[in-house]
Amino acid sequence: GWDVRVTNWREDLVGNLRTSLLVLLGAVAFVLLIACANVANLLLARVTSRHKEMAVRAALGASRFRIVRQLLTESVVLSLIGGILGLVLSVWLTRLLISVVPADTPRFEEIHVDGRVFLFTLGISLLTGIVFGIAPALHTSKVSLNEHLKESGRRSGSERGRVGSALIVVEVALSFMLLVGA
């Protein structure tokens, strides 16, 4: 009356939660991409309003590399601040999640924020700061000194052009994909 059943170790650990966890991971990735596209669009709008400042910097001798480096530094610092705030929030919300999860859920007592999570958050923050800050930085560093220094503030917000429109399209497409997936 004895029987032997061989199962996969991973299947034994996570059971039928694998699909749910992968869907949750996909949803979180889409939310991160939507937030990054939104922040990049906001950075582009902010940087577009600073064309005159960048023209003055270039007129005073700042190279294009220096302007791009300054704008990328601002983007990375903002991204790192967001990553640190997200990490602090994740520690608090992890404790809250563990306190409300059903008792029969496997391995939830082992969930914690460790060094790997910290390094991953640091890496993702740096990567998003660079990737989503490079387009606004390159867009703004192409300053036309004569044109920008002559103007008296009559620019409109429509100067963002194709990059801003592409970011909006990407953001809306990702939102629809997330909505359909939900």
Buried (B, 14 or more C-beta within 10 A) or exposed (E): EEEEEEEEEEEEEBEEBEEEEEEEEEBEEBEBBBBBBBBBBEBBBEBBBBBBBBBBBBEEEBEBEEBBBBBBEBBBEBBBEBBBEBBEEBEEEBEEEBEEEEEEEEEBEEEEBEEEBEEEBBEBBBEBBBEBBBBBBBBBBEBEEEEBBEEEEEEEEEEBEEBBEBBBEBBEEBBEBBEEEE
